[in-house]
């Protein structure tokens, strides 16, 4: 728990050096923010940060941009085919600038400017809810539980 708190505090200190004004997000940052909101807006900052870590980890492993990782088919619910209304809802939340939206924007800006602390999620590249038990979870190595999500390392 101490590491989680320290990571979030460190992130806040780092993020204070970023521009956090009302300027528009880039397309890449908007995609990241929508993904983070769609996946973890109910998990507070700790869960949102953890999703950001997984996005970054997959980006490095797959040699894709952060936005490309977010939009890969069947990786993140927000971007699944047929979820256009869900994306619209996340965009409305971003525009409403809720507490969660502000943090998602902050993370998205920070992720495009630098790296998150991968030790926070144990270098996980996948996650699911605590009540998910399917084939891929049995193939992975459970490395962390954060909020209502389990974090895994899956080898290619």
Protein Blocks (a to p, Z undefined) as FASTA:
>chain_A
ZZmmmmmmmmmmmmmmpccbfbdcdfklmmmmmmmmmmmmmnojmlmmmmmmmmmmmmmm
nopafklmmmpghkbmklgghilmmmmmmmmmmmnopaklmmmmmmmmmmmmmccdfkln
oopabdcdfklccfklmmpccfbdehjbccddddZZ
